């Protein structure tokens, strides 16, 4: 089992769980990283206090899912990386973040996502996917796995058997994949089939395949999927991990301890139980009781232990000293390349970029709880840096914020403010927020000139037919917003390629 730590230092409960062999490592999150020195110390503490050779892992996918972008190099999202169409830059960025993580003390990267984004309404995968094209996902995932592995980390392909076609978020409930067997093999399972020989580890998602299991049962707990498809049919011999077992796709239907035993029965080797050490200890006791009763055999547990020990050798701290000596320099250098990648990813979906050279432009942005999207500030910062001498001195940017799904009255208020004004309209998942569609219509009717920017999935453009100029960043991060500011001010053209098809029939 891999547990979750509560802060910047190894707490007493987690230390005992590691030294007693209750947990075999940890998944680290943003709350575990204050600065570089502290993060290195924490990883070393896990190694020094572990009974087993520990698995120290992290979700550092880039874009929407990265835990230590405030410490290490920030990564563009997987879809943004796909939009760049530059294999050398792709390899350099994945190698850079993998090498930085390895130098800090990690030995496992919970990436890449092999999910094919086959529905624009998917609430959880979005730009975590490279594309809606199985072949492109397979190729890019294969390149990423190679870069990660060469950097000394174990790459974990996820979320088997495929989360890109679901309409549910498995963090909030059981996700359902309704593809028939033919579609499953042609779309969701294709990247796994193509990348299987490279992968040392695969993560199971809490996804119900209705074509395989008649009754609702997540792949995590399904022997037909874990043993039948992944082991027997595809022939995978590496480590099988579960997604976090405390996600509601599991806990809404099963208790954590019982579900953990069911996952082991189905064929999983490593359980992610990202709860506190006390709850994880209870799970361990429940598993031990299942072994003592004969429900789980010792042979079954030993099979998993052998796979894990083969896949994750002991971390030797002294071997990391040379890499750590150059780590700060490496982070600084690669940040510049990553920022360039964010600029190269920005794509022109239709129309063009207006000439923003004078006047007071309105930046109309969503108030998102997770992503600040401070584009107006980034635009002002660019002007202060003096890199845009051709811009008139009276060029200004005024910010207006709107709720992610604005009401009619809020839309009307913004429409009045934008009358005969020049506007930059940032959107976030417009297809799932009708208020954004209506706001787009109102802006198109009232504004003098307008450019819309899809900050997450590019499908927003489908809901904005009356706006002529539309761009996409494939990433709502502050690095992407800073890169967008430079593109809007004309320092760089939008040269990216949209990795998903936008002529779609939207179906439930």
N, C-alpha and C positions, 0 to 999 in steps of 0.2 A: 504494500500500500504506500501511496505517496500522500503526505499530509500538507496542511497549510500552516504557515507561521504567522503569529499575530503582529509582528512589528519588525524593528530594525535589528534586534539582537535575538539570539536563540534563547527563548524562554525556558524555564525549568521543566514544564510539562512536556514540551517538544523535545528537549534534551534527553529526558528519561525515555520517551517513546523511541527516539533514535538509538540510544545506547542499549535499550532492552530488545531491540529488533522488532518492535511493534510496527514501526514504519520504516520503509527502506529508502527514504529520501523525502523530497519536498517539491512542491510547485510554488515558485515565488511570484509575487504580484507587486504592483506599484507601491503598496504600503510597506514592502520589505526593502525598498531602495531609497536611501536619503542622498547618498553621494557615492562616488566610486570607491573610496577607501572603505567605507562602511559595508558596501555590498560585497567586496572581496573578503572582508573579515567574516561576514555572515556565512558565505559559502565555505570558507575554511573551517568555521566552527561546525558546520554540518558534517564535513568530512571527518574531523577529529573526534566527533562524538557519536559516530555511527557504528553500530555492530556489523551491519552489512556494508559492502561497497555501495555508497549511496547513489541514487539517481537524483540529480539536481536539475530541474527542468523549468522552462518558462515558455509562455505564449508570446513570442516576439515575431509576429507575422508581418508587421508593418501596417501603416494606415490606422484603421480603427482599433486594431488589437496589437498593442505594443506596450510593455510594462515599464521599460527603462529608457524611453526616448529622452527623458530629462537628464540621464546620466551618460548613456552611450549614444551612438549615432541614431538619429531618427530615420526611419525607413518609410518610403512611399508605400502605399497599399499594393497588394499583389496585382490588382487590376491596373493601377497606375504603372507598375513595372511592365505589365504586358503592353500598355499603350505606347511605351517608349520605342519598342521595336529595335532594341540595341542589345544584342546578345553579350557583347563584351561588358557594357555597363551593368547589365543584369547580373552577370557573374561577379563582377567586382563588388557590387552592393551586397549581394547575399553572402559572399565570402567575407566581406568586411564585418558585417554584424555578427556572423557566426564566429569569426576569429576573436572578436571582442568579447563575446559571451564565454567562449572557451577560456580565454585568458583570465577572465574574472573568476571562473571556477565552475561554470556549468558544463555538463556533459550530455545534455539532452535538450533539443529544440522541438517544441510541439508545433511543428510546421514541416512542410507546406500543406495548405488546404488543397485537396484533390477534388473538391466539390465543383461540379459544373453548374453554373448559374442558369438553370433552364426556366425559371419563372422570374419576371421582374418584380413580383410582389413578395419574394422571399424576404422575411424580416430579419434574418440573423446572419446570412452568408454575405450577400451583397458584394462589396468590393474586396472581400476576403477571398473571393474566387478570381482566378485569372481571366476567365472568359465563359461564354456560353457554348463555346466550341470544344467538344471533348478532345479533339486532336491537339488543339492549342494548349489546353490545360495539361494534357499528358506531356507535351514537349517541354513546356515551361517548368512543370513540377519536376520532371526528370533532371533538367538543368539545375534547379534549386537543390534537389536531393544530392546531386554530385558535389555542388559547392559546399553544402553544409557538412557532408561526410568528409570531404578533404580537409576541412577546417578542424576536424577532431570531435565533432558532435554527432550524436545519433539523431537523424531526422525522423520525425514521426508523421507519416501521412495520415490525413484525417479529412472528413469524418465518415469512415466506412459504415454503410455501403453507399453513402452519398446524401448530402444535406441540401444540395442546391435546388432540388425540385419541390421542396416542402413549403407549405404556407404557414407553418408554425415555427416558433422559436423554442427549441428544446430546453432552454433555460426556464421557460414559463409553462411548459406542458409537453406531452408526447407529440413528437413531430411525425407526420404521416407521408410516406412516399407512395403515390398511387400508380406509378408506372407499371405496365405489364412486364413480363420477363424479357421480351425483346427490347423494349425501351431501356430497361435497367442495364442490359449488357451493352447496348449501343451508346448510352449516355453516362450514367452514374458509375458503372463499374469499369468503363473503358480506361480511365486513367490508372486505376489500380492494376489492371491487367498489363498495361504498358510499363508501369514503374515497379512492378513487384520484385524483380530481381535486384533492384537497387536498394529497396527499403529494408532496414533492419527492424523497424517497428511500425505498427499501424494502430491508430486510435479508432475505437468503435463509437459511433454516435447513438444517441437515444432516439432512434428512428424506427418506426414501424413500417416494414415492407408488407403491404397488404397482399402482394402477389405471392409472398412466401409464407407468411403467418396469417391464418384465417382470422384469429382474434388479436386484439391489440397487444403486441409484445415488442418492446424495443430490441434492436439488434444487439444491444449490450447484453441482453438476457436470453437471446435466442441461440440455441445450439444448432438449428438449421442454418443460420447465417454465419455464426462464428466458426463452428466446426465444419458444417456442411459445405458452405460456399468458400470461405476464406482459407481454411486449412485443407479440406479434402479436394475440392474442385480446383481452386486456384493454386494449391500447393504451397501456401505461405508457411515458412518455417521459423520466422522471426518472432519477436515479442508482440503480443496483442495487449494493448492498453484499453481501458474504458475512458470515456469522457467523465467529467466530474460526477460522481454518484450522488451528490447532494442537489443536483439540478432537478427542477420540478418534473421533467420528463420521466424521472424515476420516483421521486419522493411522493408525488401525488397519488401513486398507485401501489407503492411498496415501501416498507420500512427500509432504512439505509442498510441495516445489518442483514436483513433477509435478501435484499437485492444484491448485496455484495457476494453472498454465497451463491445465489443464482447465476451471477456473472462468472464466477469461477467454475460452476457446473457447466456453463455454456462453452467455456474454453478460454476465458480471459486469463492473462498472466499477471497483469499489474492493474490494481484498482486505484483510481484517483478519488480520494475522499478528502476533498478540500474543506474540511471542517476542523474544529479545534482538536487538540491531542486527546482530550478526555473522551470525546465522541469516537475518535478513531480507535482508541483502546477498547471501547465497547464492541466495535465491529470486529476487532481482532479476537476478542473473547468468544464472540458468536461463531466466527470461522473455526476457532479451535474446538468448540463444542460440536460443530458439524463434522470435523475430522474424527473426534472421539466417538461419535455416534455411528460412524460409518457412512454418513451421507456424502462426505467428501473423502476420498482415499488419500493416503500419504503419497502414493505414486503420482496422483494428479498434481499435488502440490510440488513434488520434486521435479516434475516435468517443467513447470513454470519457473522454478528456482534455477534450473540449469540454463534455460533460455535467457533469463535475466542476467545471470552471472557471465554468460558468454558475450552478451550484448554490451554490458556496462562494466568494464574493468575498473579497478580501484583508481581513483584520482590521486596522483602524486603531486602534492603542493609544490615541492621544490622544482619540479619541471616547469612550473608556470612562471617562475621568477623572471626569466629573461623576457618573456612575452609581456609581463606586467610592467617592466621597466619602460617599454615603448608604447604602452597602452594609451596614455593621454595624447601623445603625438598622433597615433593612428586615428583616434576618435576625431581629433581636430581636422586632420586631412580629409577623412572620408565624409565628414559633414558637408564639405563643399561639393563633393561629387553627388551626394544624396540630394542636395538642394537643386543642383543642375538637373538631376533626374526628375524632380518634381515639376520643374519648368517644362522639360521635354515631353512630359506626359500630358500636359494640358492640350485638349483637343477641340477643334472647331466642329461642332455638330451640324450647324447650319448658319448661313449668313457669314458674318465676319466680326471683327473687333472694331467698334466705333473709335474714331480719333478723339481720345480724351486729352484735350490740350488746354481747355479754359473753362471757366464757369464753376458753379457749385454743383457737384454731382451728388445725388442721393445714393447711398449704399443701403439697400433694404435687405436685412439679414435675419434669419430665424434666431430666436432665443432658445438655443438647444442646451439641455442640461449638461451634456458631456463635452461638446465642442464649442469653444468660444467664437470661432469664425470672426476674428477681429480684422476683417479686410480693410475697413476704413482706416484703421490705425496703421496698417502695413502700407497703404497707399500714401499716407501722410509721411511715414518714415522714409519711403523712397524719395519723395520730393525733398525732404530735409537733407538727405545724403548728397544732393546736388548732382545726381547722375542723369538728370533729365533737363538739361539746360534749355531745350527747345520748348519746354512747357511754359505757358504764361504764368506770371507771378500770381495771378488771381485764381488759379486752379485750386479748388477746395473740395473737401469730401465731408458730407454730413451723414451721420448714421441714423437709420430708423430701424428699430427692432420690431419683429412681429412674432406671436406665438407660432409654434410649428404647424398648428392647424387653426388659423385665425377665424374669428367669427365674422358675420356679415357687417356688424358695426365697426369692427377693427379694420376690415378691408376698406370700408367706405372712408374711414378717417385717413388711411394711408393714400387712397386714391385722390383725396382732396389735396393732401400735402405734395403729391407727385405731379399735379396738373401742370403741364407745359414745362416740366423739369427733365433733366437728363438723369437716368436711373441705371444702377447696377443691381440686379435682382438675384440674390443667392437663394437657391432652393435646396431642400433636403427631403428626398423620398416623396415627391409630389403626388405620385400615383396613390399613395396611402393616406394623403391628407388633402381632402377636397378644398379646404380653405386656401391652400396654396394655388390650386388651379384657378379659383375665382380671383385671387389676388393678381395672378398673372394676366387674366383677362382685363381686370380693371387698370392695371399699369399700362397694358398695350393700348387701351382706349384713351388714357389721360396723359401719359408721359410724352415728352417731345422725342426723346431717343432712349432706347433701352437695350441692354444686353443682359441675358439671363445666364446664370452659371449653375450647373448641377454640381453640387459639392460632394455628392456621394455616388450612387448609381446614376448612369447617364440617362436612364429611362424617363427622367423628369421631362425631357424634351417632348415626349409624346403627349404630355398633358398641357403643353404650352404652344398650341398651333398658331396663335396670333402674334407670337413674339418672333421676329425675324432673325435675331442674332442670339445664338445659343452656344455656350462653351461647356466643357466638363473638366473637372480636376480629378475625379475618381478618388477623392481623398479630402475629408473636411479638416485635416490637421492644420495647425498654425504654420508649419513649414509649407504646406500646399497653398495656404492663403497668402503667404509672403511671396511665393513664386508667382501666384496669380496676379498679384499687384504689379509685378514687373512686366508680365505679359499684357495686362490692360493698359499700362503706360507706354507700351510700344518698344520696350527694351528687347523683347524676344517675341517671335511669332508663335502661335499655337500649332506645334508640329506633331502632336500626338495622333495616334490612331485609335479609334473606339473599338475595344475588343469584343463588344457584343452587338448583335443585330438589333436595329431599332425599328424595323418594320415587323411588328409583332401583332398576333391576335391574342388579346388579353383574355385568358380563361381562368376560371377558378379551379 
